[in-house]
Amino acid sequence: ALIGECNQMCPEAEIKERVRFKELDAWEKPTHFDSLDLTAQINAVRATAVKKYKRSDAGSVQNIPALVRPPKILEATLNHLIQKVMSQQPLVGDQSVESYLFLWDRLRAIRKDFILQNFTTGGLVNTIVVKAFERMARFFIVMERR
């Protein structure tokens, strides 16, 4: 079974690509991000960028251990999203749709990394995984009612 080796919330190659092509979301950009040079921007977002969901298709290989986050990193990523986005961004009003779409995408990427490592029904079981799925489910239940 695949064991994730990416020890960041976002793989390094994705960080570089998304900074270079200006594909970071507002919640991933630290203060004064736009005034930094490219190298400083890459360094600045290592603590804030979160891996985006990517569809499986014929041209992409996603089961590379260096691109998959292990359960401890996925737990830390979920904690980051809860503390920095869910608890600080409006989940109703003008920005609610943007917040929801950002979180939906990043939570989907978390679920996919768990699945790539066989943390699924009938697969491996881990308390980190169960708690993570419960927390994500609670978020979606709350959002469904808004």
KATANOR-V317439 format. One record per residue. N is the residue number from 0. RES is the residue in one letter. OMEGA is omega in radians with two decimals (NA if undefined). NEAR is the number of other C-alpha atoms within 8 Angstrom. Layout:
BEGIN
n = <N N>
res = <RES RES>
omega = <OMEGA OMEGA>
near = <NEAR NEAR>
END
This chain:
BEGIN
n = <0 1 2 3 4 5 6 7 8 9 10 11 12 13 14 15 16 17 18 19 20 21 22 23 24 25 26 27 28 29 30 31 32 33 34 35 36 37 38 39 40 41 42 43 44 45 46 47 48 49 50 51 52 53 54 55 56 57 58 59 60 61 62 63 64 65 66 67 68 69 70 71 72 73 74 75 76 77 78 79 80 81 82 83 84 85 86 87 88 89 90 91 92 93 94 95 96 97 98 99 100 101 102 103 104 105 106 107 108 109 110 111 112 113 114 115 116 117 118 119 120 121 122 123 124 125 126 127 128 129 130 131 132 133 134 135 136 137 138 139 140 141 142 143 144 145>
res = <A L I G E C N Q M C P E A E I K E R V R F K E L D A W E K P T H F D S L D L T A Q I N A V R A T A V K K Y K R S D A G S V Q N I P A L V R P P K I L E A T L N H L I Q K V M S Q Q P L V G D Q S V E S Y L F L W D R L R A I R K D F I L Q N F T T G G L V N T I V V K A F E R M A R F F I V M E R R>
omega = <3.13 3.05 -3.11 -3.12 -3.12 -3.07 3.07 3.10 -3.14 3.11 -3.08 -3.13 3.12 3.09 -3.11 -3.14 -3.09 3.05 -3.10 -3.09 3.09 -3.11 3.11 3.05 -3.11 -3.09 -3.13 -3.09 3.06 3.12 3.11 -3.11 -3.04 3.14 -3.11 3.02 -3.03 -3.13 3.12 3.09 3.12 3.12 -3.07 -3.05 3.10 -3.12 -3.05 -3.12 3.14 -3.11 3.09 3.05 3.04 3.10 3.00 3.05 -3.03 -3.06 -3.08 3.07 -3.06 -3.12 3.07 -3.06 -3.12 -3.14 -3.08 -3.11 3.10 -3.07 -3.13 3.12 3.08 3.07 3.12 3.11 3.11 3.08 3.11 -3.13 3.13 -3.07 -3.02 -3.10 -3.06 -3.06 -3.07 -3.13 3.12 3.08 2.97 3.11 -3.01 -3.08 -3.05 -3.12 3.13 3.11 -3.12 -3.12 3.08 -3.12 3.14 -3.14 -3.08 3.08 3.07 3.09 3.08 3.13 -3.12 3.11 3.05 -3.09 3.11 3.13 3.07 3.02 -3.09 3.06 -3.12 -3.13 3.13 3.10 -3.10 -3.11 3.10 -3.09 -3.14 3.13 -3.14 3.14 3.09 -3.14 3.12 3.13 3.12 3.12 -3.10 3.07 3.12 -3.11 3.12 -3.11 -3.10 NA>
near = <4 8 8 13 10 14 8 10 16 12 13 8 6 9 13 9 8 10 12 8 6 6 7 9 7 5 8 10 11 9 4 6 9 6 5 9 7 8 7 8 12 11 7 10 12 12 7 11 12 9 10 8 9 5 4 7 5 4 4 6 6 7 8 8 11 9 11 15 15 13 9 7 12 12 11 9 10 11 8 9 10 9 9 10 12 12 7 7 10 9 11 8 6 5 10 11 9 7 13 9 8 9 11 8 10 12 10 9 12 10 9 9 13 13 9 10 10 10 12 9 5 4 7 8 8 7 6 9 12 9 8 10 9 8 8 9 8 8 8 8 8 8 8 6 5 5>
END
